[in-house]
Structures are given as C-alpha cells and as structure tokens.
C-alpha cells in the first residue's frame, strides 16, 4: 500500500525490467504512467548504481503524441 504524499521508488535493472520493492513485484511503464495520472510521484533508480534516472526513463513516454496532418 502506498502512503499518500510518499513517492514510489522503482529500480531499473540492466535487462530494462522495473522492480517496485515496496510491492515486491515487477511493474510496467504503463503502471508508472497510471501512478503519474493519479498524482503519485515516482522515482526511478538504477539498480546497479543507485543513481536517480527518473527523467531518462519516463520523459520519452510522457510527451504528448503528435499527429501528422
């Protein structure tokens, strides 16, 4: 269960799998996007180095899609 106002921490492993230790399960980018839509902050950390890589992981997937006319 997520405490309101507390960000969710997710670890990104070398095989591009996202793991949420708080739930002890793997999650998808869709799961993280849903958290964002629900107003829940997400922090993504590199599992090997501990570096925060949230923007690198989520930014490409959160930008609005353009439609060509």
PDB file as gemmi writes it, atoms N, CA and C in Angstrom:
CRYST1    1.000    1.000    1.000  90.00  90.00  90.00 P 1                      
ATOM      1  N   UNK A   1       0.845  -1.178   0.000  1.00  0.00           N  
ATOM      2  CA  UNK A   1       0.000   0.000   0.000  1.00  0.00           C  
ATOM      3  C   UNK A   1       0.890   1.241   0.000  1.00  0.00           C  
ATOM      4  N   UNK A   2       0.469   2.259  -0.729  1.00  0.00           N  
ATOM      5  CA  UNK A   2       1.231   3.490  -0.871  1.00  0.00           C  
ATOM      6  C   UNK A   2       0.706   4.524   0.108  1.00  0.00           C  
ATOM      7  N   UNK A   3       1.625   5.151   0.850  1.00  0.00           N  
ATOM      8  CA  UNK A   3       1.235   6.233   1.743  1.00  0.00           C  
ATOM      9  C   UNK A   3       1.020   7.499   0.926  1.00  0.00           C  
ATOM     10  N   UNK A   4      -0.086   8.208   1.151  1.00  0.00           N  
ATOM     11  CA  UNK A   4      -0.336   9.432   0.399  1.00  0.00           C  
ATOM     12  C   UNK A   4       0.812  10.420   0.596  1.00  0.00           C  
ATOM     13  N   UNK A   5       1.230  11.043  -0.501  1.00  0.00           N  
ATOM     14  CA  UNK A   5       2.294  12.026  -0.444  1.00  0.00           C  
ATOM     15  C   UNK A   5       3.696  11.438  -0.461  1.00  0.00           C  
ATOM     16  N   UNK A   6       3.808  10.136  -0.359  1.00  0.00           N  
ATOM     17  CA  UNK A   6       5.119   9.483  -0.378  1.00  0.00           C  
ATOM     18  C   UNK A   6       5.395   8.947  -1.780  1.00  0.00           C  
ATOM     19  N   UNK A   7       6.544   9.302  -2.373  1.00  0.00           N  
ATOM     20  CA  UNK A   7       6.824   8.819  -3.729  1.00  0.00           C  
ATOM     21  C   UNK A   7       7.090   7.318  -3.753  1.00  0.00           C  
ATOM     22  N   UNK A   8       6.812   6.724  -4.881  1.00  0.00           N  
ATOM     23  CA  UNK A   8       7.081   5.309  -5.104  1.00  0.00           C  
ATOM     24  C   UNK A   8       8.483   5.208  -5.690  1.00  0.00           C  
ATOM     25  N   UNK A   9       9.297   4.345  -5.131  1.00  0.00           N  
ATOM     26  CA  UNK A   9      10.636   4.125  -5.669  1.00  0.00           C  
ATOM     27  C   UNK A   9      10.637   2.830  -6.468  1.00  0.00           C  
ATOM     28  N   UNK A  10      11.192   2.920  -7.678  1.00  0.00           N  
ATOM     29  CA  UNK A  10      11.264   1.783  -8.585  1.00  0.00           C  
ATOM     30  C   UNK A  10      12.722   1.629  -9.005  1.00  0.00           C  
ATOM     31  N   UNK A  11      13.185   0.396  -9.117  1.00  0.00           N  
ATOM     32  CA  UNK A  11      14.553   0.125  -9.560  1.00  0.00           C  
ATOM     33  C   UNK A  11      14.525  -0.377 -10.999  1.00  0.00           C  
ATOM     34  N   UNK A  12      15.432   0.167 -11.812  1.00  0.00           N  
ATOM     35  CA  UNK A  12      15.563  -0.278 -13.191  1.00  0.00           C  
ATOM     36  C   UNK A  12      16.802  -1.153 -13.288  1.00  0.00           C  
ATOM     37  N   UNK A  13      16.604  -2.394 -13.712  1.00  0.00           N  
ATOM     38  CA  UNK A  13      17.706  -3.326 -13.856  1.00  0.00           C  
ATOM     39  C   UNK A  13      18.244  -3.294 -15.278  1.00  0.00           C  
ATOM     40  N   UNK A  14      19.433  -3.828 -15.469  1.00  0.00           N  
ATOM     41  CA  UNK A  14      20.100  -3.824 -16.769  1.00  0.00           C  
ATOM     42  C   UNK A  14      19.289  -4.453 -17.884  1.00  0.00           C  
ATOM     43  N   UNK A  15      18.418  -5.359 -17.552  1.00  0.00           N  
ATOM     44  CA  UNK A  15      17.584  -6.005 -18.565  1.00  0.00           C  
ATOM     45  C   UNK A  15      16.313  -5.200 -18.856  1.00  0.00           C  
ATOM     46  N   UNK A  16      16.292  -3.922 -18.408  1.00  0.00           N  
ATOM     47  CA  UNK A  16      15.193  -2.977 -18.628  1.00  0.00           C  
ATOM     48  C   UNK A  16      13.931  -3.329 -17.843  1.00  0.00           C  
ATOM     49  N   UNK A  17      14.046  -4.201 -16.867  1.00  0.00           N  
ATOM     50  CA  UNK A  17      12.882  -4.528 -16.030  1.00  0.00           C  
ATOM     51  C   UNK A  17      12.809  -3.561 -14.875  1.00  0.00           C  
ATOM     52  N   UNK A  18      11.599  -3.148 -14.568  1.00  0.00           N  
ATOM     53  CA  UNK A  18      11.327  -2.209 -13.488  1.00  0.00           C  
ATOM     54  C   UNK A  18      10.782  -2.989 -12.295  1.00  0.00           C  
ATOM     55  N   UNK A  19      11.390  -2.779 -11.134  1.00  0.00           N  
ATOM     56  CA  UNK A  19      11.003  -3.518  -9.939  1.00  0.00           C  
ATOM     57  C   UNK A  19      10.614  -2.532  -8.848  1.00  0.00           C  
ATOM     58  N   UNK A  20       9.451  -2.753  -8.259  1.00  0.00           N  
ATOM     59  CA  UNK A  20       8.968  -1.906  -7.168  1.00  0.00           C  
ATOM     60  C   UNK A  20       9.132  -2.666  -5.858  1.00  0.00           C  
ATOM     61  N   UNK A  21      10.193  -2.355  -5.096  1.00  0.00           N  
ATOM     62  CA  UNK A  21      10.469  -3.097  -3.861  1.00  0.00           C  
ATOM     63  C   UNK A  21       9.332  -3.024  -2.842  1.00  0.00           C  
ATOM     64  N   UNK A  22       8.617  -1.905  -2.796  1.00  0.00           N  
ATOM     65  CA  UNK A  22       7.535  -1.758  -1.828  1.00  0.00           C  
ATOM     66  C   UNK A  22       6.427  -2.781  -2.006  1.00  0.00           C  
ATOM     67  N   UNK A  23       6.244  -3.232  -3.247  1.00  0.00           N  
ATOM     68  CA  UNK A  23       5.231  -4.249  -3.541  1.00  0.00           C  
ATOM     69  C   UNK A  23       5.847  -5.615  -3.820  1.00  0.00           C  
ATOM     70  N   UNK A  24       7.184  -5.639  -3.890  1.00  0.00           N  
ATOM     71  CA  UNK A  24       7.918  -6.870  -4.194  1.00  0.00           C  
ATOM     72  C   UNK A  24       7.435  -7.500  -5.502  1.00  0.00           C  
ATOM     73  N   UNK A  25       7.336  -6.632  -6.544  1.00  0.00           N  
ATOM     74  CA  UNK A  25       6.913  -7.144  -7.855  1.00  0.00           C  
ATOM     75  C   UNK A  25       7.459  -6.268  -8.965  1.00  0.00           C  
ATOM     76  N   UNK A  26       7.493  -6.840 -10.149  1.00  0.00           N  
ATOM     77  CA  UNK A  26       7.885  -6.080 -11.329  1.00  0.00           C  
ATOM     78  C   UNK A  26       6.698  -5.259 -11.805  1.00  0.00           C  
ATOM     79  N   UNK A  27       6.983  -4.073 -12.353  1.00  0.00           N  
ATOM     80  CA  UNK A  27       5.940  -3.190 -12.860  1.00  0.00           C  
ATOM     81  C   UNK A  27       6.274  -2.809 -14.292  1.00  0.00           C  
ATOM     82  N   UNK A  28       5.312  -2.221 -14.967  1.00  0.00           N  
ATOM     83  CA  UNK A  28       5.497  -1.793 -16.351  1.00  0.00           C  
ATOM     84  C   UNK A  28       5.504  -0.272 -16.422  1.00  0.00           C  
ATOM     85  N   UNK A  29       5.912   0.250 -17.573  1.00  0.00           N  
ATOM     86  CA  UNK A  29       5.835   1.697 -17.784  1.00  0.00           C  
ATOM     87  C   UNK A  29       4.387   2.164 -17.687  1.00  0.00           C  
ATOM     88  N   UNK A  30       3.458   1.353 -18.123  1.00  0.00           N  
ATOM     89  CA  UNK A  30       2.037   1.700 -18.015  1.00  0.00           C  
ATOM     90  C   UNK A  30       1.621   1.864 -16.556  1.00  0.00           C  
ATOM     91  N   UNK A  31       2.141   1.010 -15.693  1.00  0.00           N  
ATOM     92  CA  UNK A  31       1.858   1.135 -14.259  1.00  0.00           C  
ATOM     93  C   UNK A  31       2.363   2.481 -13.736  1.00  0.00           C  
ATOM     94  N   UNK A  32       3.581   2.855 -14.145  1.00  0.00           N  
ATOM     95  CA  UNK A  32       4.167   4.116 -13.683  1.00  0.00           C  
ATOM     96  C   UNK A  32       3.398   5.312 -14.229  1.00  0.00           C  
ATOM     97  N   UNK A  33       2.960   5.219 -15.479  1.00  0.00           N  
ATOM     98  CA  UNK A  33       2.150   6.289 -16.058  1.00  0.00           C  
ATOM     99  C   UNK A  33       0.834   6.435 -15.315  1.00  0.00           C  
ATOM    100  N   UNK A  34       0.234   5.336 -14.917  1.00  0.00           N  
ATOM    101  CA  UNK A  34      -1.021   5.378 -14.161  1.00  0.00           C  
ATOM    102  C   UNK A  34      -0.805   6.052 -12.807  1.00  0.00           C  
ATOM    103  N   UNK A  35       0.318   5.762 -12.157  1.00  0.00           N  
ATOM    104  CA  UNK A  35       0.628   6.433 -10.890  1.00  0.00           C  
ATOM    105  C   UNK A  35       0.719   7.937 -11.112  1.00  0.00           C  
ATOM    106  N   UNK A  36       1.381   8.329 -12.201  1.00  0.00           N  
ATOM    107  CA  UNK A  36       1.510   9.752 -12.514  1.00  0.00           C  
ATOM    108  C   UNK A  36       0.162  10.408 -12.736  1.00  0.00           C  
ATOM    109  N   UNK A  37      -0.717   9.739 -13.459  1.00  0.00           N  
ATOM    110  CA  UNK A  37      -2.067  10.276 -13.690  1.00  0.00           C  
ATOM    111  C   UNK A  37      -2.842  10.390 -12.381  1.00  0.00           C  
ATOM    112  N   UNK A  38      -2.555   9.511 -11.434  1.00  0.00           N  
ATOM    113  CA  UNK A  38      -3.217   9.533 -10.134  1.00  0.00           C  
ATOM    114  C   UNK A  38      -2.571  10.523  -9.165  1.00  0.00           C  
ATOM    115  N   UNK A  39      -1.523  11.223  -9.635  1.00  0.00           N  
ATOM    116  CA  UNK A  39      -0.860  12.223  -8.806  1.00  0.00           C  
ATOM    117  C   UNK A  39       0.151  11.655  -7.829  1.00  0.00           C  
ATOM    118  N   UNK A  40       0.584  10.425  -8.051  1.00  0.00           N  
ATOM    119  CA  UNK A  40       1.565   9.786  -7.177  1.00  0.00           C  
ATOM    120  C   UNK A  40       2.952   9.957  -7.801  1.00  0.00           C  
ATOM    121  N   UNK A  41       3.878  10.518  -7.048  1.00  0.00           N  
ATOM    122  CA  UNK A  41       5.234  10.730  -7.544  1.00  0.00           C  
ATOM    123  C   UNK A  41       5.964   9.394  -7.650  1.00  0.00           C  
ATOM    124  N   UNK A  42       6.780   9.278  -8.688  1.00  0.00           N  
ATOM    125  CA  UNK A  42       7.561   8.066  -8.919  1.00  0.00           C  
ATOM    126  C   UNK A  42       9.025   8.458  -9.048  1.00  0.00           C  
ATOM    127  N   UNK A  43       9.898   7.721  -8.385  1.00  0.00           N  
ATOM    128  CA  UNK A  43      11.341   7.903  -8.510  1.00  0.00           C  
ATOM    129  C   UNK A  43      11.912   6.610  -9.064  1.00  0.00           C  
ATOM    130  N   UNK A  44      12.661   6.720 -10.169  1.00  0.00           N  
ATOM    131  CA  UNK A  44      13.291   5.545 -10.767  1.00  0.00           C  
ATOM    132  C   UNK A  44      14.786   5.629 -10.499  1.00  0.00           C  
ATOM    133  N   UNK A  45      15.338   4.553  -9.967  1.00  0.00           N  
ATOM    134  CA  UNK A  45      16.768   4.496  -9.661  1.00  0.00           C  
ATOM    135  C   UNK A  45      17.406   3.336 -10.425  1.00  0.00           C  
ATOM    136  N   UNK A  46      18.634   3.556 -10.860  1.00  0.00           N  
ATOM    137  CA  UNK A  46      19.414   2.498 -11.481  1.00  0.00           C  
ATOM    138  C   UNK A  46      19.750   1.486 -10.393  1.00  0.00           C  
ATOM    139  N   UNK A  47      19.431   0.237 -10.603  1.00  0.00           N  
ATOM    140  CA  UNK A  47      19.633  -0.789  -9.577  1.00  0.00           C  
ATOM    141  C   UNK A  47      21.113  -1.005  -9.278  1.00  0.00           C  
ATOM    142  N   UNK A  48      21.987  -0.819 -10.266  1.00  0.00           N  
ATOM    143  CA  UNK A  48      23.410  -1.068 -10.062  1.00  0.00           C  
ATOM    144  C   UNK A  48      24.109   0.080  -9.341  1.00  0.00           C  
ATOM    145  N   UNK A  49      23.749   1.330  -9.695  1.00  0.00           N  
ATOM    146  CA  UNK A  49      24.472   2.479  -9.151  1.00  0.00           C  
ATOM    147  C   UNK A  49      23.695   3.249  -8.101  1.00  0.00           C  
ATOM    148  N   UNK A  50      22.372   3.117  -8.105  1.00  0.00           N  
ATOM    149  CA  UNK A  50      21.533   3.887  -7.189  1.00  0.00           C  
ATOM    150  C   UNK A  50      21.236   5.292  -7.682  1.00  0.00           C  
ATOM    151  N   UNK A  51      21.755   5.641  -8.856  1.00  0.00           N  
ATOM    152  CA  UNK A  51      21.538   6.975  -9.421  1.00  0.00           C  
ATOM    153  C   UNK A  51      20.079   7.158  -9.803  1.00  0.00           C  
ATOM    154  N   UNK A  52      19.576   8.367  -9.593  1.00  0.00           N  
ATOM    155  CA  UNK A  52      18.202   8.650  -9.999  1.00  0.00           C  
ATOM    156  C   UNK A  52      18.158   8.869 -11.508  1.00  0.00           C  
ATOM    157  N   UNK A  53      17.288   8.127 -12.182  1.00  0.00           N  
ATOM    158  CA  UNK A  53      17.182   8.203 -13.635  1.00  0.00           C  
ATOM    159  C   UNK A  53      15.723   8.382 -14.068  1.00  0.00           C  
ATOM    160  N   UNK A  54      14.938   8.975 -13.207  1.00  0.00           N  
ATOM    161  CA  UNK A  54      13.507   9.132 -13.457  1.00  0.00           C  
ATOM    162  C   UNK A  54      13.234   9.814 -14.787  1.00  0.00           C  
ATOM    163  N   UNK A  55      13.869  10.967 -15.020  1.00  0.00           N  
ATOM    164  CA  UNK A  55      13.610  11.715 -16.249  1.00  0.00           C  
ATOM    165  C   UNK A  55      14.000  10.923 -17.490  1.00  0.00           C  
ATOM    166  N   UNK A  56      15.120  10.233 -17.443  1.00  0.00           N  
ATOM    167  CA  UNK A  56      15.578   9.455 -18.590  1.00  0.00           C  
ATOM    168  C   UNK A  56      14.614   8.331 -18.939  1.00  0.00           C  
ATOM    169  N   UNK A  57      13.989   7.756 -17.924  1.00  0.00           N  
ATOM    170  CA  UNK A  57      13.094   6.615 -18.146  1.00  0.00           C  
ATOM    171  C   UNK A  57      11.691   7.070 -18.526  1.00  0.00           C  
ATOM    172  N   UNK A  58      11.166   8.060 -17.823  1.00  0.00           N  
ATOM    173  CA  UNK A  58       9.766   8.430 -18.009  1.00  0.00           C  
ATOM    174  C   UNK A  58       9.521   9.510 -19.062  1.00  0.00           C  
ATOM    175  N   UNK A  59      10.438  10.441 -19.232  1.00  0.00           N  
ATOM    176  CA  UNK A  59      10.198  11.565 -20.149  1.00  0.00           C  
ATOM    177  C   UNK A  59       9.830  11.140 -21.568  1.00  0.00           C  
ATOM    178  N   UNK A  60      10.535  10.186 -22.168  1.00  0.00           N  
ATOM    179  CA  UNK A  60      10.166   9.805 -23.538  1.00  0.00           C  
ATOM    180  C   UNK A  60       8.753   9.225 -23.650  1.00  0.00           C  
ATOM    181  N   UNK A  61       8.220   8.730 -22.553  1.00  0.00           N  
ATOM    182  CA  UNK A  61       6.915   8.073 -22.577  1.00  0.00           C  
ATOM    183  C   UNK A  61       5.789   8.988 -22.131  1.00  0.00           C  
ATOM    184  N   UNK A  62       6.131  10.168 -21.616  1.00  0.00           N  
ATOM    185  CA  UNK A  62       5.109  11.080 -21.122  1.00  0.00           C  
ATOM    186  C   UNK A  62       4.848  12.242 -22.069  1.00  0.00           C  
ATOM    187  N   UNK A  63       5.682  12.397 -23.093  1.00  0.00           N  
ATOM    188  CA  UNK A  63       5.482  13.511 -24.009  1.00  0.00           C  
ATOM    189  C   UNK A  63       4.234  13.272 -24.847  1.00  0.00           C  
ATOM    190  N   UNK A  64       3.520  14.350 -25.188  1.00  0.00           N  
ATOM    191  CA  UNK A  64       2.298  14.184 -25.979  1.00  0.00           C  
ATOM    192  C   UNK A  64       2.616  13.652 -27.369  1.00  0.00           C  
ATOM    193  N   UNK A  65       1.736  12.837 -27.852  1.00  0.00           N  
ATOM    194  CA  UNK A  65       1.913  12.276 -29.187  1.00  0.00           C  
ATOM    195  C   UNK A  65       1.465  13.283 -30.234  1.00  0.00           C  
ATOM    196  N   UNK A  66       2.260  13.403 -31.266  1.00  0.00           N  
ATOM    197  CA  UNK A  66       1.909  14.332 -32.350  1.00  0.00           C  
ATOM    198  C   UNK A  66       1.207  13.559 -33.449  1.00  0.00           C  
ATOM    199  N   UNK A  67       0.250  14.218 -34.044  1.00  0.00           N  
ATOM    200  CA  UNK A  67      -0.445  13.602 -35.174  1.00  0.00           C  
ATOM    201  C   UNK A  67      -0.054  14.368 -36.420  1.00  0.00           C  
ATOM    202  N   UNK A  68       0.251  13.645 -37.471  1.00  0.00           N  
ATOM    203  CA  UNK A  68       0.614  14.260 -38.736  1.00  0.00           C  
ATOM    204  C   UNK A  68      -0.643  14.513 -39.552  1.00  0.00           C  
ATOM    205  N   UNK A  69      -0.692  15.683 -40.152  1.00  0.00           N  
ATOM    206  CA  UNK A  69      -1.863  16.034 -40.986  1.00  0.00           C  
ATOM    207  C   UNK A  69      -1.583  15.824 -42.426  1.00  0.00           C  
TER     208      UNK A  69                                                      
END                                                                             
